[in-house]
Amino acid sequence: MQKHNLHYWKLYFYNTSITQITQLKVYPNPVLSLLNISIPNGLGTMVLADVTGKSLEQFKINSANFQLDMSHYNPGLYFISVMGNNGISYAKIIKE
């Protein structure tokens, strides 16, 4: 896993021109430590953001299944965005 510079992102969900990745799977949710992420073609970029939209981590994904260690994050609400060739998708994550 490679970390990149952190940025703030504001996520707007009203843009209907974004193609959704319909087969994004994120489990278990709520999560205590390891979060499993499955995406259809296994290629793309994933960003983890907090509830304010602040980017916490960014990863290049090169396989259909990806694990994210959430154990060092405080309990609360987080968002994942996955951007790939098939479009972009968002998931809401609850960290216990």
Secondary structure by P-SEA (a helix, b strand, c coil): ccccbbbbbbbbcccccccccccccccccccccbbbbbbcccbbbbbbbcccccccbbbbbcccbbbbbcccccbbbbbbbbbcccbbbbbbbbcc
